[in-house]
């Protein structure tokens, strides 16, 4: 699908270009420029996990920033919540990894 086709469906073209670029960088989409170009899935929908899609848009997912490797908290060594939040983050990731784009598409069509 091209960005023009996305825009015709009511999606802002500049926003979709940014999202599509994130998906290309994450290895979810391939892009082809020029006439007849556009974006296609790099893998089958059942092989693309929902976590990959969300992280391509939002970055690494966590309910609190202090558990991400790039963020350090000065109270890390005495914080009783950090260990629990690391476990929560892991569980969220596991749930998102249990769903694929194909599952998302099926759920979407059921809701209509």
LOMAR-494792 format. One record per atom (N, C-alpha, C): residue in one letter; atom name; x, y, z. Coordinates in steps of 0.05 Angstrom, whole numbers, m for minus. Atoms other than C-alpha are relative to their C-alpha. Example, Ala and Ser with C-alpha at 12.3 -4.5 7.8 and 13.67 -1.06 7.14 Angstrom:
SITE, aa, at, c1, c2, c3
SITE, A, N, 18, m24, 0
SITE, A, CA, 246, m90, 156
SITE, A, C, 18, 24, 0
SITE, S, N, m16, m24, m1
SITE, S, CA, 273, m21, 143
SITE, S, C, m15, 22, 14
This chain:
SITE, aa, at, c1, c2, c3
SITE, X, N, 17, m23, 0
SITE, X, CA, 0, 0, 0
SITE, X, C, 18, 25, 0
SITE, X, N, m15, m25, 1
SITE, X, CA, 26, 69, m17
SITE, X, C, m10, 20, 21
SITE, X, N, 8, m21, m19
SITE, X, CA, 25, 130, 29
SITE, X, C, m24, 15, m11
SITE, X, N, 23, m14, 12
SITE, X, CA, m24, 162, m20
SITE, X, C, m26, m16, 6
SITE, X, N, 24, 16, m6
SITE, X, CA, m72, 103, m11
SITE, X, C, m7, 2, 29
SITE, X, N, 5, m3, m28
SITE, X, CA, m65, 109, 64
SITE, X, C, m14, 27, 5
SITE, X, N, 11, m27, m3
SITE, X, CA, m80, 184, 60
SITE, X, C, m29, 0, m10
SITE, X, N, 27, 1, 11
SITE, X, CA, m142, 169, 18
SITE, X, C, m19, m14, 20
SITE, X, N, 16, 14, m20
SITE, X, CA, m167, 126, 76
SITE, X, C, m3, 17, 25
SITE, X, N, 3, m18, m23
SITE, X, CA, m162, 185, 123
SITE, X, C, 23, 2, 19
SITE, X, N, m23, 0, m17
SITE, X, CA, m94, 174, 152
SITE, X, C, 19, 23, m9
SITE, X, N, m18, m21, 8
SITE, X, CA, m48, 235, 154
SITE, X, C, 26, m11, m13
SITE, X, N, m23, 11, 16
SITE, X, CA, 7, 223, 102
SITE, X, C, 26, 3, 15
SITE, X, N, m25, m4, m14
SITE, X, CA, 64, 253, 142
SITE, X, C, 3, m18, 24
SITE, X, N, m1, 18, m23
SITE, X, CA, 46, 213, 204
SITE, X, C, 4, m29, m9
SITE, X, N, m3, 27, 10
SITE, X, CA, 39, 149, 164
SITE, X, C, 29, m5, m11
SITE, X, N, m27, 2, 10
SITE, X, CA, 107, 162, 131
SITE, X, C, 19, m5, 23
SITE, X, N, m17, 4, m24
SITE, X, CA, 139, 167, 200
SITE, X, C, m3, m28, 11
SITE, X, N, 5, 27, m11
SITE, X, CA, 106, 103, 225
SITE, X, C, 11, m21, m19
SITE, X, N, m10, 19, 20
SITE, X, CA, 122, 66, 160
SITE, X, C, 30, m2, 2
SITE, X, N, m29, 0, m2
SITE, X, CA, 195, 87, 167
SITE, X, C, 9, m16, 25
SITE, X, N, m6, 15, m24
SITE, X, CA, 196, 60, 238
SITE, X, C, m3, m30, m4
SITE, X, N, 5, 28, 6
SITE, X, CA, 167, m6, 213
SITE, X, C, 22, m11, m18
SITE, X, N, m21, 9, 18
SITE, X, CA, 219, m11, 158
SITE, X, C, 26, m4, 16
SITE, X, N, m24, 2, m16
SITE, X, CA, 276, 2, 208
SITE, X, C, m2, m24, 19
SITE, X, N, 4, 22, m19
SITE, X, CA, 246, m51, 255
SITE, X, C, m1, m27, m15
SITE, X, N, 1, 25, 15
SITE, X, CA, 244, m102, 198
SITE, X, C, m28, m11, m3
SITE, X, N, 28, 9, 3
SITE, X, CA, 168, m106, 196
SITE, X, C, m10, 4, m28
SITE, X, N, 9, m6, 28
SITE, X, CA, 157, m74, 128
SITE, X, C, 25, 2, m18
SITE, X, N, m19, m7, 20
SITE, X, CA, 196, m69, 64
SITE, X, C, m12, 23, m16
SITE, X, N, 11, m22, 16
SITE, X, CA, 190, m7, 21
SITE, X, C, 12, m1, m28
SITE, X, N, m8, m2, 28
SITE, X, CA, 194, 4, m54
SITE, X, C, m8, 28, m9
SITE, X, N, 5, m27, 9
SITE, X, CA, 201, 74, m81
SITE, X, C, m8, 0, m29
SITE, X, N, 7, m5, 28
SITE, X, CA, 174, 101, m146
SITE, X, C, m27, m10, m8
SITE, X, N, 27, 8, 11
SITE, X, CA, 115, 84, m190
SITE, X, C, m5, m30, 7
SITE, X, N, 7, 27, m8
SITE, X, CA, 80, 22, m164
SITE, X, C, 12, m8, 26
SITE, X, N, m13, 6, m26
SITE, X, CA, 118, 28, m99
SITE, X, C, m19, 1, 23
SITE, X, N, 16, 0, m24
SITE, X, CA, 93, 25, m29
SITE, X, C, 13, m17, 22
SITE, X, N, m10, 16, m22
SITE, X, CA, 100, m17, 33
SITE, X, C, m14, m27, 1
SITE, X, N, 11, 27, m4
SITE, X, CA, 91, m91, 44
SITE, X, C, 12, m13, 25
SITE, X, N, m10, 14, m24
SITE, X, CA, 99, m137, 104
SITE, X, C, 24, m16, m8
SITE, X, N, m24, 15, 5
SITE, X, CA, 168, m168, 107
SITE, X, C, m4, m30, 6
SITE, X, N, 6, 27, m7
SITE, X, CA, 141, m231, 139
SITE, X, C, m30, m5, 0
SITE, X, N, 29, 6, m2
SITE, X, CA, 74, m266, 144
SITE, X, C, m11, 12, 26
SITE, X, N, 12, m13, m24
SITE, X, CA, 25, m233, 193
SITE, X, C, 2, m17, 25
SITE, X, N, m2, 17, m24
SITE, X, CA, 28, m294, 239
SITE, X, C, 28, m2, 11
SITE, X, N, m27, 1, m9
SITE, X, CA, 103, m286, 245
SITE, X, C, 9, 27, 12
SITE, X, N, m7, m27, m10
SITE, X, CA, 102, m212, 266
SITE, X, C, m15, 3, 27
SITE, X, N, 12, m2, m27
SITE, X, CA, 90, m205, 341
SITE, X, C, m9, 28, 6
SITE, X, N, 11, m26, m7
SITE, X, CA, 48, m149, 369
SITE, X, C, 21, 17, 15
SITE, X, N, m21, m15, m14
SITE, X, CA, 107, m130, 414
SITE, X, C, 19, 14, m20
SITE, X, N, m17, m13, 20
SITE, X, CA, 150, m116, 352
SITE, X, C, m13, 25, m11
SITE, X, N, 14, m23, 11
SITE, X, CA, 97, m70, 325
SITE, X, C, m1, 23, 19
SITE, X, N, 1, m21, m20
SITE, X, CA, 87, m31, 389
SITE, X, C, 27, 12, 6
SITE, X, N, m26, m10, m6
SITE, X, CA, 161, m25, 403
SITE, X, C, 11, 16, m24
SITE, X, N, m9, m15, 23
SITE, X, CA, 173, 0, 332
SITE, X, C, m11, 29, 1
SITE, X, N, 13, m26, m2
SITE, X, CA, 125, 58, 346
SITE, X, C, 8, 14, 26
SITE, X, N, m4, m12, m27
SITE, X, CA, 136, 70, 421
SITE, X, C, 27, m2, 12
SITE, X, N, m25, 6, m13
SITE, X, CA, 205, 44, 435
SITE, X, C, m4, m23, 20
SITE, X, N, 2, 22, m19
SITE, X, CA, 220, m7, 489
SITE, X, C, m23, 5, 20
SITE, X, N, 23, m4, m17
SITE, X, CA, 158, m19, 531
SITE, X, C, 5, m7, 29
SITE, X, N, m2, 5, m29
SITE, X, CA, 155, m14, 606
SITE, X, C, m20, 19, 14
SITE, X, N, 19, m18, m15
SITE, X, CA, 104, 13, 656
SITE, X, C, 14, 23, 14
SITE, X, N, m16, m21, m12
SITE, X, CA, 160, 53, 689
SITE, X, C, 27, 1, m14
SITE, X, N, m25, m4, 15
SITE, X, CA, 223, 81, 657
SITE, X, C, 25, m11, 14
SITE, X, N, m24, 7, m14
SITE, X, CA, 271, 61, 711
SITE, X, C, 9, m29, m4
SITE, X, N, m8, 28, 5
SITE, X, CA, 271, m13, 691
SITE, X, C, 13, m4, m27
SITE, X, N, m13, 2, 26
SITE, X, CA, 296, 1, 621
SITE, X, C, 30, 3, 3
SITE, X, N, m29, m1, m2
SITE, X, CA, 370, m9, 610
SITE, X, C, 12, 28, m3
SITE, X, N, m11, m27, 5
SITE, X, CA, 380, 62, 585
SITE, X, C, m6, 20, 22
SITE, X, N, 6, m18, m22
SITE, X, CA, 350, 93, 647
SITE, X, C, 11, m11, 27
SITE, X, N, m10, 8, m26
SITE, X, CA, 384, 90, 715
SITE, X, C, m13, 18, 21
SITE, X, N, 13, m15, m22
SITE, X, CA, 352, 111, 780
SITE, X, C, 21, 2, 23
SITE, X, N, m19, m3, m22
SITE, X, CA, 394, 140, 837
SITE, X, C, m8, m17, 25
SITE, X, N, 10, 16, m22
SITE, X, CA, 351, 100, 886
SITE, X, C, m2, m30, m7
SITE, X, N, 2, 27, 10
SITE, X, CA, 359, 35, 847
SITE, X, C, 8, m21, 21
SITE, X, N, m10, 20, m19
SITE, X, CA, 398, m2, 901
SITE, X, C, m18, m4, 24
SITE, X, N, 17, 2, m23
SITE, X, CA, 346, 12, 955
SITE, X, C, m30, m2, m6
SITE, X, N, 28, m1, 9
SITE, X, CA, 282, 12, 914
SITE, X, C, m13, m29, 2
SITE, X, N, 14, 26, m2
SITE, X, CA, 234, m45, 932
SITE, X, C, m19, m5, m23
SITE, X, N, 19, 3, 22
SITE, X, CA, 190, m32, 872
SITE, X, C, 13, m9, m26
SITE, X, N, m13, 5, 25
SITE, X, CA, 242, m40, 817
SITE, X, C, 0, m29, m8
SITE, X, N, 0, 29, 6
SITE, X, CA, 247, m116, 822
SITE, X, C, m28, m8, m10
SITE, X, N, 27, 7, 7
SITE, X, CA, 171, m122, 819
SITE, X, C, m6, 11, m28
SITE, X, N, 5, m12, 26
SITE, X, CA, 167, m74, 760
SITE, X, C, 15, m13, m23
SITE, X, N, m15, 15, 20
SITE, X, CA, 220, m113, 722
SITE, X, C, m16, m25, m7
SITE, X, N, 16, 24, 5
SITE, X, CA, 176, m175, 730
SITE, X, C, m25, 7, m15
SITE, X, N, 24, m9, 14
SITE, X, CA, 114, m136, 707
SITE, X, C, 7, 6, m29
SITE, X, N, m9, m6, 27
SITE, X, CA, 153, m111, 646
SITE, X, C, 4, m26, m16
SITE, X, N, m5, 26, 13
SITE, X, CA, 174, m183, 630
SITE, X, C, m27, m13, m7
SITE, X, N, 26, 13, 5
SITE, X, CA, 102, m208, 636
SITE, X, C, m15, 15, m23
SITE, X, N, 13, m15, 22
SITE, X, CA, 75, m152, 591
SITE, X, C, 13, m8, m27
SITE, X, N, m13, 9, 25
SITE, X, CA, 127, m170, 539
SITE, X, C, m8, m28, m9
SITE, X, N, 8, 27, 6
SITE, X, CA, 108, m243, 543
SITE, X, C, m28, m1, m11
SITE, X, N, 28, m1, 10
SITE, X, CA, 34, m227, 533
SITE, X, C, 0, 11, m29
SITE, X, N, m1, m12, 27
SITE, X, CA, 49, m182, 473
SITE, X, C, 13, m19, m20
SITE, X, N, m13, 19, 18
SITE, X, CA, 95, m236, 444
SITE, X, C, m18, m24, m6
SITE, X, N, 19, 23, 5
SITE, X, CA, 37, m286, 449
SITE, X, C, m20, 7, m21
SITE, X, N, 19, m8, 21
SITE, X, CA, m3, m246, 398
SITE, X, C, 15, 9, m25
SITE, X, N, m12, m8, 25
SITE, X, CA, 13, m235, 325
SITE, X, C, m17, 21, m14
SITE, X, N, 15, m18, 16
SITE, X, CA, m9, m185, 273
SITE, X, C, m25, m15, m11
SITE, X, N, 23, 16, 9
SITE, X, CA, m54, m242, 246
SITE, X, C, m21, m1, 21
SITE, X, N, 20, 0, m22
SITE, X, CA, m88, m246, 314
SITE, X, C, m14, 26, 2
SITE, X, N, 11, m27, 0
SITE, X, CA, m98, m171, 313
SITE, X, C, m20, 4, m22
SITE, X, N, 18, m3, 23
SITE, X, CA, m129, m174, 244
SITE, X, C, m26, m16, 5
SITE, X, N, 24, 17, m7
SITE, X, CA, m176, m231, 266
SITE, X, C, m17, 14, 20
SITE, X, N, 16, m14, m20
SITE, X, CA, m197, m192, 327
SITE, X, C, m14, 25, m11
SITE, X, N, 11, m24, 12
SITE, X, CA, m209, m129, 286
SITE, X, C, m25, m8, m16
SITE, X, N, 23, 8, 17
SITE, X, CA, m255, m167, 237
SITE, X, C, m23, m10, 17
SITE, X, N, 21, 10, m18
SITE, X, CA, m293, m199, 295
SITE, X, C, m16, 24, 11
SITE, X, N, 13, m23, m12
SITE, X, CA, m308, m130, 325
SITE, X, C, m18, 16, m19
SITE, X, N, 16, m16, 19
SITE, X, CA, m340, m104, 261
SITE, X, C, m28, m11, m3
